[in-house]
Every structure is written in C-alpha cells, then in structure tokens.
C-alpha cells in the first residue's frame, strides 16, 4: 500500500499499484481500530475494481465484529444519507469520485455522517496500519452480521422534502450522468417531478469511455451544452461519477460556474428558511456568496475548501448551507453533508416559481463580475513560490490565510492554494473588469514560473 493515498479528506490511488484488496482490508481494520463502530454502511461506485474492493472491505469489517449494511451501487451522497437517517455507527464508500478509470479509493464518515479528514482520524488509520496496531485491536469475539439494503425510495423522499413537488412545471431537462452512479436516482426524481428527461451517458460504465467523469472540466461540458441547444431543453444538469458534484447548463447552453450556482442556491434556501442564517463558501471565489448575504441580511463565512473541512465548519457555525466553487453543495438539513440531487430539485422548483428562463436567474451574477476559472501550475518549490507571491502583493489589499493565500482589493481578488496530492499551485481570480483578470494573472504567472 502506498501511504500517499491518504489525503486531506479521503483515500485515493491507482488500482492495484497504490491500493488493492489487501490494502482496503487493512484500512477497514484501521477504521475499526480508530472508531470502534458497531455498524457500518458500505457502498460502491461503478469502477471495475469496486466490487472486489467492496468485498474485501465488507469481509474485513465482519471479521472485525462489525455489522455491515451493504447498500450496493450508490452515489456518495446516498451513503451520507443512510448513515445520518438510520443511525449507523459509520459509513464507507468505495469510490474515486471524478478521477480517471484506473483510480479507486474510499470516503469514510462516522456516526451522524460526520466526515473523517486528516485532522479527525484519517491519518490515525494510516499510522495504525504502518505501526502494526490493527490486528489486535480488531480481534472480535463474534463475527459481524451482514444485510443488503436498498435505500433509494427513502433517499428520494428525503431529497424531495426540500421542495413542494406538486409545484414543478413539466420542464424538458437534459441530464448527463457521466456513466456514473446518478442514473438511477436522477431518473426516479424526474419521474416523480413530472420532468421530460433527455439522457446522456446514463449507462453505468466503469471504463468511462468519454474520459475523466468530471463535469466541471470545460471539454466535458460541451456535449451537454450542445444537447440542451439542439433539443430546446429548458436547462441541463450534469453530475460527476459518484454524484456528489453537480453543474447546471442554462437554456442557451451556458455552463454556470459553481460559485454562481452556489450563491443562487444560498438565496433560495435563505428565502425558504429565513435570512437570519449563515452561509459558507470556500476562498477560491467569494464575492457572489458575499453579495447574496449582503442583499438578504444573512452572514457569509469563508472557510477552508474540502468536503471534510466544510462539514466541520458547518457544524461549528450551524450554517444553513455551504458551497464550493468546485460544485459541491452542503445542506444543514442533509446532515451537514454535500448532495448532488438536492441542488437539482431546488433549482427546478425555483424556476417553476419564478416563471422565467434559467439564464435570467444567473445573468445578474455575470454583471460586473469576471472569473479566471481555476488555473493550475506545476511548481516544485511551493513554499518558496507562495512566499514570493505574498511579498509581491501584500501591500495591495487585504490578506487572508484561511486556505492558501488570498488577497482582496476593491477591484479584484485572488486565491492561491496548493494541491493536496500533486506539486500544483491552483489559482483563482475574480474581478470587477475582465482586464483585471488578465493583468493579475500575468503578475502571478511571472512569480509562479520564475
């Protein structure tokens, strides 16, 4: 097992070189040793290696005296729902999210769907394995039980509890499942809401024949954009392979940035639940969320990116909602967890209520606001490069070190943060005018590439 598969908030690597059945068995024992669960829900994504890895995991958990509830092929957000809804001691899904087909991994939660990160047990599991402390700690008196459970109907009821389904108009919707796990809940939701669903890539296929199943990549948005325009659909929606990220495409075929979708979802929820609430966003792009908070009288809080960190911050602030510009959206009434279907139903209901086109909902976010998109640079000396950026810009705005380094002026702001797994610096810039994007990017690139 490659110890580098333990990342800030999940486990991911190439199968079988980085992790295999034996490694997953060790991780299962480590999970039991650290968290001492009585019952664990287990699921998997569509990757070809997932059934073998899930079998190794469930066998190991049972041998360690843990009752296993096998949820089968599910989206990641269905695991979070199951752990929160049914009161299981924890949950693990075999998945590498939107990574390429050769990858696999694990996402893990504790009771109440509390995320496990490098700060809250993930590295303890790694260290327990490396230190040889997992065998004695997981030797049970009795083997754990095993049951299979189909949670789809309960999950759909939960998702639809966020809206009034009877108010939904019969929209034509293009859905792109990217060959992943959302084909089943998406079909069922559209049927319940009376939507005319036009499907793309709804056949689960772990080979991901059209490439990396990441809908936030511009090249992966083209197919959905074209189908929306060619069919005259009211809007489009696309999920990543494990279903916890979602993007929207308006009727013009324009893919909506995650920061804008997150800000509109915050407005929708604040209108439903009251403005005396907190909403959270990550530091990559903050102005749209802050503007919605200013207009509604809510409080916007900027916190560290990454699902485990967002969930911890939501609990700390009892936040109503949180959004990442990477198209992850989190809900207090969803056990503080992210979900890819709740944004879909909320947006559909809001469109039905407003009686307008999706482009009209998002046009205000584009006015006087420009985005660079995420810019990635290979950098060997990341600490040194960050120091150069801080020194160069520190007198030109307000600094923030919540996650990487951010600097904000009246006309522009940027965030620079390092990748958790690669020698990459990730840069995001937002500005009042497009020319500021170009000039700040040029200054940053000079510092990064020197």
TORKOL-990546 format. One line per 3 residues: number of its first residue (from 0); for each residue x, y, z of C-alpha. Coordinates in pm, 1 decimal. Layout:
BEGIN
NUM	X/Y/Z | ...
***
This chain:
BEGIN
0	0.0/0.0/0.0 | 124.7/345.5/-91.6 | 86.4/563.4/221.4
3	40.9/868.1/-2.2 | -311.0/750.0/-84.5 | -414.7/903.2/249.2
6	-509.3/1256.2/153.5 | -657.6/1550.8/336.7 | -1015.6/1420.4/328.3
9	-1027.6/1083.3/157.9 | -820.4/792.8/26.2 | -740.3/768.3/-344.8
12	-485.8/597.5/-566.2 | -429.7/384.3/-873.7 | -562.3/27.4/-855.2
15	-385.3/-208.5/-791.4 | -43.7/-41.2/-764.1 | -134.5/212.2/-492.5
18	-414.2/20.6/-323.9 | -559.9/-325.3/-370.1 | -782.1/-571.1/-181.2
21	-523.5/-625.8/90.9 | -475.0/-252.8/139.6 | -850.8/-197.8/166.4
24	-872.1/-479.2/421.2 | -600.6/-309.1/628.1 | -782.1/22.9/601.2
27	-1102.9/-144.8/717.6 | -923.3/-283.8/1022.0 | -770.8/57.5/1086.0
30	-1114.1/219.6/1067.7 | -1244.0/-27.3/1328.2 | -939.2/20.3/1549.8
33	-972.0/400.3/1548.7 | -1351.9/444.0/1560.9 | -1482.8/120.1/1718.2
36	-1808.2/113.0/1516.5 | -2089.6/-131.3/1583.6 | -2246.6/-98.0/1237.5
39	-2110.1/37.8/909.3 | -2294.9/112.7/585.3 | -2090.7/23.6/276.3
42	-2141.9/120.3/-87.5 | -1950.0/142.0/-412.9 | -1930.2/328.2/-743.4
45	-1924.6/186.8/-1097.6 | -1548.9/132.0/-1133.3 | -1448.1/-216.1/-1242.4
48	-1234.4/-266.6/-931.2 | -1508.0/-153.7/-691.4 | -1687.9/-490.1/-641.8
51	-1361.3/-664.7/-546.8 | -1257.3/-387.6/-311.8 | -1602.5/-371.1/-153.1
54	-1598.0/-746.3/-95.5 | -1261.5/-718.7/78.5 | -1391.1/-432.5/290.9
57	-1717.1/-597.3/395.0 | -1544.8/-927.9/477.4 | -1288.3/-745.5/690.2
60	-1548.2/-542.9/877.8 | -1748.9/-856.4/957.2 | -1437.2/-1041.7/1068.6
63	-1370.7/-746.1/1299.1 | -1709.8/-791.7/1465.9 | -1887.6/-508.9/1282.8
66	-2237.7/-539.8/1137.9 | -2230.5/-448.6/767.6 | -2518.5/-290.2/577.5
69	-2441.2/-330.2/207.7 | -2604.2/-50.9/6.7 | -2471.4/-177.8/-326.1
72	-2411.8/59.8/-617.3 | -2489.9/409.4/-489.6 | -2394.8/772.3/-522.9
75	-2171.1/903.3/-245.4 | -2439.0/1134.2/-111.1 | -2665.2/831.1/-62.5
78	-2408.6/691.5/181.7 | -2415.0/1013.0/384.8 | -2794.9/999.2/388.6
81	-2802.0/636.9/502.8 | -2562.6/691.4/793.0 | -2749.7/1001.0/907.7
84	-3100.5/863.4/855.1 | -3067.2/514.8/1001.7 | -2822.6/590.3/1283.9
87	-2536.9/363.4/1174.3 | -2203.6/399.4/1352.4 | -2027.8/489.9/1028.1
90	-2010.5/453.3/653.5 | -1755.5/381.4/380.9 | -1796.3/404.1/4.0
93	-1550.6/252.5/-241.4 | -1507.4/534.0/-491.3 | -1252.6/760.4/-654.9
96	-1511.2/1028.0/-731.8 | -1433.1/1201.5/-1062.4 | -1082.9/1058.1/-1103.7
99	-987.8/858.4/-1417.4 | -1089.7/494.0/-1455.2 | -765.2/344.6/-1317.8
102	-819.7/505.4/-976.4 | -1017.1/391.5/-678.3 | -1039.9/486.9/-314.8
105	-1252.2/529.1/-2.8 | -1460.0/803.8/150.4 | -1542.1/748.2/515.4
108	-1771.9/902.7/773.5 | -1850.0/847.0/1139.2 | -2186.3/839.1/1316.7
111	-2423.5/1117.6/1205.2 | -2236.1/1132.6/872.8 | -1953.2/1330.8/1032.2
114	-1668.7/1347.2/780.4 | -1329.6/1195.0/851.6 | -1031.6/1405.3/744.6
117	-658.6/1413.9/803.9 | -733.3/1613.8/1119.2 | -1001.3/1380.5/1253.8
120	-880.5/1023.9/1213.3 | -769.1/956.6/857.2 | -400.1/980.2/937.5
123	-459.8/782.5/1259.5 | -581.5/496.5/1042.3 | -270.7/523.9/824.5
126	-41.7/532.9/1126.2 | -219.6/238.5/1291.1 | -162.2/30.7/977.6
129	200.7/130.8/943.8 | 262.1/75.0/1312.3 | 114.9/-275.8/1306.4
132	-153.6/-188.7/1561.0 | -460.9/-303.1/1368.8 | -471.2/-681.2/1418.0
135	-500.4/-695.1/1797.0 | -738.1/-400.1/1806.0 | -987.0/-566.9/1571.7
138	-996.3/-924.7/1702.5 | -1365.5/-982.3/1784.9 | -1547.8/-1237.3/1995.8
141	-1817.5/-1277.5/1728.4 | -1838.3/-1216.1/1356.2 | -2045.9/-919.1/1249.0
144	-2375.7/-954.4/1066.4 | -2448.5/-873.1/702.9 | -2754.0/-740.1/523.5
147	-2827.5/-580.9/189.0 | -3045.3/-269.1/184.4 | -3199.3/-68.4/-100.0
150	-3236.3/288.0/24.0 | -3349.8/454.7/-298.3 | -3712.8/524.5/-203.1
153	-3620.1/670.2/136.2 | -3344.5/874.8/-25.9 | -3582.9/1017.9/-287.0
156	-3833.0/1108.8/-15.9 | -3556.6/1292.5/166.8 | -3440.9/1486.6/-139.9
159	-3797.1/1584.5/-231.5 | -3862.7/1703.3/124.8 | -3666.1/2016.8/33.4
162	-3933.8/2128.1/-216.0 | -4305.7/2116.2/-297.0 | -4308.1/1859.2/-580.8
165	-4661.9/1947.5/-689.4 | -4545.8/2295.8/-794.7 | -4293.3/2172.8/-1050.6
168	-4354.8/2263.8/-1413.5 | -4304.6/1994.6/-1681.2 | -3965.2/2114.8/-1796.7
171	-3756.8/1944.7/-2061.8 | -3425.0/1863.4/-1892.2 | -3102.6/1720.4/-2032.0
174	-2928.7/1502.9/-1771.6 | -2570.5/1379.3/-1803.1 | -2469.7/1106.4/-1556.0
177	-2116.7/1072.8/-1698.1 | -2154.1/691.1/-1689.8 | -2165.9/704.3/-1310.4
180	-2399.7/629.1/-1021.4 | -2663.8/900.5/-1061.7 | -2856.2/735.5/-1344.6
183	-3094.7/562.5/-1102.9 | -3184.6/844.6/-858.3 | -3193.2/1101.9/-1139.8
186	-3442.5/900.2/-1345.1 | -3660.7/837.9/-1042.0 | -3658.2/1202.8/-930.9
189	-3750.4/1326.8/-1277.5 | -4034.9/1075.5/-1291.3 | -4168.6/1190.2/-955.5
192	-4148.0/1557.8/-1055.3 | -4302.4/1503.9/-1398.1 | -3998.1/1623.8/-1591.7
195	-3923.3/1526.0/-1950.3 | -3571.0/1386.7/-1907.0 | -3339.0/1358.2/-2207.1
198	-3046.8/1140.7/-2102.0 | -2676.1/1149.0/-2178.4 | -2432.5/880.8/-2061.6
201	-2688.2/715.2/-1831.8 | -2545.7/366.7/-1886.3 | -2314.0/288.9/-1591.0
204	-1970.4/210.5/-1732.4 | -1653.9/196.7/-1522.7 | -1436.2/241.4/-1832.2
207	-1566.8/599.0/-1861.7 | -1548.3/579.6/-2242.3 | -1560.2/956.4/-2292.2
210	-1278.8/1035.0/-2049.1 | -1248.5/1160.6/-1692.9 | -1602.9/1183.0/-1547.5
213	-1568.0/1539.0/-1420.0 | -1846.0/1776.3/-1535.1 | -1658.6/2086.9/-1421.3
216	-1397.6/2041.5/-1696.0 | -1494.0/2265.1/-1992.0 | -1431.3/1991.7/-2250.4
219	-1671.9/1764.0/-2063.8 | -1946.0/2027.5/-2072.3 | -1964.7/2059.0/-2449.8
222	-2181.0/1751.8/-2508.9 | -2442.2/1861.6/-2255.5 | -2436.7/2220.2/-2380.1
225	-2494.8/2106.7/-2738.7 | -2779.6/1873.6/-2646.1 | -2955.0/2146.5/-2446.5
228	-2943.2/2373.8/-2750.4 | -3031.8/2109.0/-3008.8 | -3332.0/1977.7/-2814.3
231	-3459.3/2316.1/-2698.3 | -3441.5/2194.7/-2337.8 | -3522.0/2430.8/-2053.8
234	-3190.0/2351.7/-1886.9 | -2928.9/2083.4/-1837.7 | -2770.6/1919.3/-1536.6
237	-2457.7/1704.4/-1511.8 | -2309.4/1501.6/-1227.0 | -1966.3/1354.5/-1166.7
240	-1917.4/977.0/-1146.8 | -2010.7/941.9/-778.8 | -2285.6/1201.7/-790.4
243	-2179.0/1447.9/-522.4 | -2094.9/1729.2/-766.0 | -2347.2/1890.1/-997.9
246	-2336.8/2164.5/-1259.1 | -2615.7/2344.8/-1440.6 | -2643.2/2449.1/-1804.3
249	-2894.5/2720.6/-1896.1 | -3123.0/2710.1/-2198.7 | -2863.5/2897.8/-2404.0
252	-2610.8/2617.8/-2349.6 | -2407.1/2820.6/-2099.7 | -2245.2/2616.2/-1820.1
255	-2293.1/2802.0/-1492.9 | -1985.8/2848.0/-1269.9 | -2014.8/2665.3/-939.4
258	-1972.1/2989.3/-745.2 | -2278.9/3137.3/-914.8 | -2490.9/2825.5/-869.8
261	-2387.8/2813.7/-504.0 | -2480.7/3177.6/-449.7 | -2824.6/3127.7/-608.0
264	-2884.8/2813.0/-402.0 | -2797.5/3015.5/-91.7 | -3058.4/3274.2/-190.6
267	-3319.2/3001.7/-249.0 | -3259.1/2847.2/92.3 | -3246.2/3181.1/272.2
270	-3584.5/3267.0/122.0 | -3718.4/2932.9/245.2 | -3560.8/2924.8/590.5
273	-3512.5/3289.5/683.1 | -3232.7/3539.2/638.1 | -3104.0/3511.3/994.1
276	-2870.0/3230.4/892.5 | -2509.2/3170.8/799.2 | -2393.5/3052.6/457.3
279	-2041.5/2930.2/386.1 | -1811.9/2929.8/85.1 | -1452.0/2837.0/14.1
282	-1188.7/3107.6/-57.0 | -1146.1/3037.8/-428.8 | -1438.3/3265.3/-524.1
285	-1623.3/3459.3/-254.2 | -1786.9/3771.8/-395.8 | -2108.9/3612.4/-532.0
288	-2189.5/3448.0/-197.7 | -2099.1/3760.9/-2.7 | -2323.9/3970.3/-227.7
291	-2621.0/3739.0/-171.7 | -2558.1/3759.8/203.4 | -2538.9/4139.5/184.8
294	-2864.0/4162.7/-10.0 | -3054.4/3927.8/219.8 | -2907.6/4024.3/556.1
297	-2753.2/3680.9/608.1 | -2395.3/3617.7/721.6 | -2135.7/3478.4/481.8
300	-1834.9/3292.3/622.6 | -1527.7/3192.5/421.2 | -1377.2/2860.1/523.7
303	-1122.6/2605.4/404.9 | -1202.5/2406.9/89.3 | -1259.8/2030.8/100.1
306	-1569.2/1838.2/199.5 | -1448.6/1732.2/544.4 | -1345.2/2086.9/636.2
309	-1668.9/2240.5/503.1 | -1878.3/1994.4/703.4 | -1685.3/2064.4/1023.1
312	-1727.1/2438.2/967.7 | -2099.4/2397.8/902.2 | -2144.9/2221.5/1233.2
315	-1934.7/2483.6/1410.4 | -2146.7/2768.0/1271.2 | -2473.1/2572.6/1241.6
318	-2474.0/2704.3/885.6 | -2780.0/2665.7/667.3 | -2580.7/2599.3/350.9
321	-2229.1/2585.1/212.8 | -2091.8/2589.0/-140.6 | -1760.6/2517.5/-303.4
324	-1675.0/2665.9/-641.4 | -1592.7/2307.9/-743.9 | -1972.6/2243.4/-748.6
327	-2010.9/2070.8/-411.3 | -2315.3/2194.0/-217.4 | -2385.0/2122.9/150.8
330	-2708.5/2142.5/348.3 | -2778.3/2165.5/719.7 | -3096.2/1962.5/674.2
333	-2894.8/1693.9/495.0 | -2684.1/1603.1/798.9 | -2449.8/1891.9/705.0
336	-2337.9/1684.1/406.7 | -2299.8/1755.4/36.0 | -2552.9/1627.8/-212.0
339	-2587.4/1632.4/-590.0 | -2965.2/1586.3/-618.0 | -3091.8/1845.8/-369.7
342	-2949.8/2134.8/-579.0 | -3125.3/1989.0/-882.7 | -3469.0/1980.5/-719.5
345	-3423.1/2323.3/-554.8 | -3326.1/2482.9/-884.5 | -3616.6/2316.1/-1064.2
348	-3864.5/2439.5/-805.3 | -3723.1/2793.3/-813.7 | -3750.6/2806.7/-1192.5
351	-4110.3/2687.4/-1165.2 | -4193.2/2958.6/-912.0 | -4022.6/3243.2/-1096.5
354	-4167.1/3159.6/-1435.6 | -3850.4/3268.2/-1613.8 | -3563.1/3112.2/-1802.4
357	-3256.3/2981.3/-1621.2 | -3035.5/3237.9/-1795.5 | -3242.4/3515.7/-1636.6
360	-3172.2/3374.2/-1291.0 | -2797.4/3383.9/-1346.5 | -2749.1/3693.3/-1562.9
363	-2717.7/3923.3/-1257.2 | -2416.1/3725.7/-1132.7 | -2228.7/3793.4/-1455.8
366	-2284.0/4169.2/-1437.9 | -1962.6/4335.7/-1322.8 | -1808.1/4006.8/-1216.5
369	-1544.5/3812.1/-1407.8 | -1373.3/3481.8/-1331.2 | -1045.2/3330.8/-1440.0
372	-1155.0/2976.2/-1372.9 | -908.9/2755.1/-1188.3 | -554.1/2792.7/-1321.2
375	-312.9/2509.6/-1237.8 | 66.1/2536.5/-1246.3 | 328.1/2269.2/-1180.9
378	561.6/2407.3/-914.3 | 841.2/2220.3/-737.4 | 910.3/2475.6/-462.1
381	557.4/2555.1/-348.3 | 650.1/2719.7/-11.8 | 906.5/2944.3/-182.2
384	663.6/3040.2/-455.6 | 392.3/3123.2/-202.5 | 638.3/3344.0/-15.0
387	720.4/3533.4/-335.7 | 351.3/3590.0/-405.8 | 286.3/3715.8/-51.7
390	581.1/3953.9/-63.5 | 486.7/4089.9/-405.4 | 118.6/4158.3/-328.5
393	99.8/4218.2/46.4 | 74.6/4598.3/28.8 | -202.7/4595.7/-232.5
396	-503.2/4462.9/-43.1 | -641.0/4266.0/248.3 | -461.8/3936.0/311.7
399	-627.8/3614.8/421.9 | -465.8/3279.0/501.2 | -778.6/3070.6/559.3
402	-676.1/2830.2/283.9 | -355.5/2906.5/99.4 | -317.1/3280.2/40.2
405	-589.1/3523.1/-67.5 | -559.3/3893.3/-133.5 | -852.0/4127.7/-194.8
408	-863.5/4481.9/-332.2 | -1167.5/4687.9/-429.5 | -1140.3/4578.8/-792.9
411	-1004.1/4222.6/-778.6 | -911.8/3934.7/-551.5 | -728.6/3607.6/-590.1
414	-667.8/3285.8/-402.7 | -357.5/3068.3/-438.7 | -356.1/2725.3/-276.7
417	-155.6/2407.5/-319.5 | -289.3/2071.1/-429.5 | -317.4/1801.7/-163.1
420	-172.1/1535.0/-391.0 | 39.7/1692.1/-665.9 | 309.3/1961.0/-698.8
423	49.1/2204.8/-825.0 | -49.5/2557.6/-734.6 | -414.4/2635.9/-802.1
426	-503.6/2998.7/-871.5 | -848.5/3157.7/-890.9 | -906.9/3523.6/-973.1
429	-1227.9/3726.3/-964.9 | -1256.1/4090.1/-1070.4 | -1491.7/4378.2/-1149.7
432	-1347.9/4410.9/-1501.0 | -1205.8/4149.8/-1737.2 | -881.2/4340.6/-1788.0
435	-801.2/4296.3/-1419.2 | -819.3/3918.5/-1465.3 | -559.7/3939.9/-1740.1
438	-322.6/4173.3/-1556.4 | -331.1/3990.2/-1220.1 | -291.1/3656.0/-1393.6
441	15.1/3786.2/-1576.2 | 169.4/3907.6/-1249.8 | 101.4/3578.9/-1074.2
444	234.9/3370.7/-1362.1 | 557.9/3568.8/-1361.4 | 605.2/3485.3/-992.1
447	497.8/3122.5/-1029.4 | 708.4/3043.3/-1335.8 | 1023.6/3230.7/-1236.7
***
